[in-house]
Amino acid sequence: MTVEYIRYRIPAERAAGFEAAYADAAEALAAAPECVAYELTRGIDEPDRYVFRTTWTSPGTQSEDYLKGDYLKGYEGDITDRSRYENTAVRGDGGSVPSLYDWIGGDEALQRLTEAFYREVLKDDLLYPLFAGMDPGHPQHVAVWLGEVFGGPSAYTAEHGGYAHMIRRHLGRGIQEKQRRRWVSLLMDAADEVGLPDDPEFRAAFVSYIEWGTRLAVINSRPGVKEYDAPMPKWNWGGHPPYRG
């Protein structure tokens, strides 16, 4: 990802016109295939300072390639800086945003979820062949995995081999789509049974990960897939960006 910043100094008497012009000019960014997000911010301590921030998937793309029409022609002389940056691995949510792990109820809630879920899996004719002979500790291991994915302790990476281990668990298993769908359905039932939060925001994020994770498990279980490693998936309220293995 590339983050572009354009900084302006706009006097108060021109501020309203500048913001209106940017609102019109930036409409085209919503349809730009390389644009991830954009925003115009105004200084609090120095109200004449503005920053337009755009995140791009392509390092060669700039706002001027897409900003619409001649709306901003009269403000080119007010630009004080134009610069681009790369994302680093240092990122995260602040303390005002609870993690999905905390919202769920932590490890105790996830343990209840996986115990209830795998109890039903072992009774299910469609899923039992995949889990016959399952290690009694498997539900607990999956709870630890989900805890790390949803923003809790990095215990799966530290104690169970991280993402590479999870991938190995699915290689060559030939998971069918109908089995994936049944897995998802039983997990949603278990979430209701054990009383996981049912607010729409949480359930949307929860289902988003379950769909992503189970579909990737099906892909990894296909013939010919070789062992590989990838970053541990981290889910938050906005979900996960497109996976790039």
N, C-alpha and C positions, 0 to 999 in steps of 0.2 A: 504494500500500500504506500502511496505517496500523499502527503498532506501539504497542500499549498496555502500560503497565507499572503493576502494582499492587505497592506495597512494604509489607511488614509488619515488625513487631518482635515476635518470638515467644520467650518464655523457654524455656530448655532443657527444663524439665519438661513443656512442652506441645508440644514440637517433633514428637515421633513422631505424636501425634494429629493435629496440623495437617497433616503431610505425607500421612497416610492419608486425611484428609478431602479434601484437594485432589485426590488420585489418584482418589477416587470422583466428586467434583464435576466434574472435568475430562473425564470419559469422554464427555460429551455434545459436547465440542468436536470430537471426531474426526468427527462427522457434520454439523457446522455448515457449510453451504455457503460462508459467507464467511470461514471460518477457514483460514489457510494453515499455521500452525504454532503451538505453544505449549510452554512449559517453565517449571518452577519451579526457581529456583536459591537456594542458601543461602550466606550470607557465610562466607568463610574467616577473615578477620581479626576479623569480628564475627558469630559464629555465630547470634546471635539475629535477624539481619536476613535476610529472604527477599524475593525479587523474582519475581513471576509475569509472564511476558512472553508476549503473544499478538500474532500478525501477522494482520491482516485485509485482505481485498480492498476492503471498504466502509468509508469513514471514519465512517459513522454507527453502526457496530456496536460493542458492548462486551461484555466477558466476562460481565457480569451478565445479559445477554440469554440466555445459554446455560448457564452453570454449573448443574449438575444439583442439584435438591432443596434440602434445608436443611442440607447438610453443613457449609457455611461460616458459618452464622448466628452461631455462637459466636465467630467471629474478626473480625467486622466492626469491632469496637472496636480491633483491633490494626493496622488500616491506617494507615500514616503518609503515604502519598502515592498518588494515582492520576492518571496523566497519559498523553497520547497524542502520538505523533510521526509525521511523514511521512518516508518514505525519500528520500534524496538520491542523486545520481549517484556519490557517493564510496563505493565498496565494492570488495571483491576478496578473494581468498584470501591467506593468509599464506605465509611461506616454508616452513612445514612441509608444505604441500600442493603437490606438483609439479604444474605445469600439464600439460594433455594434450599440449601442444606439446613439452614437455621429455620426457614419458613416451614419446612416439612416437619421439623421437630428433632433433627439431628439423628445420630446413629440409632437410638432406641426405636424411633419410628420406622427407619429403613429396615431394621432387623425384623420388626413385626410384619412389614410389607413382604419381605422376601420369604419369610417363614410361611405366611399364609399363601403366597403365590405358588411356591414350589410344592406345597401340600396338594394343591389342585393339579399342578402339572403332572405329578406322578399318578393321578387318577385318570388322566386324559388319554384316550386311545391314540389321538393324533400326535401328541407330544411325547408320550412315554418312550417311544423308541429312541428319541434323541437323548433322554436322560436316564435310561435304565442303567443301574449301577452307579448312580450319582454319588459322589463323595458327600457324606453327611454334613461336611463343612461348607458345601457349595453355596447354600443360601446366605451364610454369613459373609463369604467372600464377595458375593454379588452386592450385598449391602455396603461393604467397604468400597467397592468400585463405584457404586452410585453416589456414595458420600463424597468421594473425591471429585467426581464429575460435576456435582451440584455445588461445589465450593467449600466442602469440608476438608478435613485433614488429608494430607497426601499419603495415606496409609497404604493404598493399593500399590502405588509406585514403590514405596519403601519396603513393603513386606511381601508383595505377591508378583513382582516382576514387571509392573507397569503395563503400558499399552501393548508392547510386544507379546507379553504373556497372554493377554486377552485375545489377540489375533491368532496365536497358536492354538487356542482352545477351539477355534472355529474352522481351522483348515481341514479340508477334505470331508466335512460332515454332510455336505449336500443338503442343506436346509431348503425346504420347499416354501414357496410363497404362502400356501395355505397354512403351513406350520407357523410361519412368522405372524400371520394375522391372528391365529389362535393364541399365540404367545402374548401379543399385544392385548387381545380381548381379556384374557385371564388376569393380566397384570392390572388392567383398569378396574376389573371387578375386585381384585385384592386391595387396590388403593381405596375403594369405597368401603370395603369390609373393615379395614383397620383404621379408617377415619383420617386419611390424609386430607389436607386442606382442599376444599372444593371450590374456592373462588376461581372465577374464570381466568384471571391472570396467571395464577400458579398452574392450573391444569393445562393451559395452553403451552406454557414453557415445558411442563413435564411431558406432555404428549409429543411435543416437538422433539425432545431428546429420544424418547422411546421409538418414535418412527425412524429417526436418523440412525440410531444405534442398531435397530433390528434389520433395517435395510442394508446397512454396511455388513452386518454379520452374514446375511445371505450372500452378498458379493464375495466375502472372504471365504465362504464355505464351498465355493464352486471349484470344480476340477482345474488343476493347473495353477492355482494361486500359490505363490511362494511366500515364505515368511518374510515379513518386513517390520519396520518400526515406524512410529509416527508420534507426534506430540499427543499427550493425554488430552482428550476432549474436555473442555470446560464450558459448562452451560450456565447461563444467567437468564434474567427476565426477558432479555431480547433474543434469546436463542443463540445459535451458533452461526458464524459466517460460513459461506460455502466451503466445503472441505477440499483442501488441496494436498493430496498425499504426495 
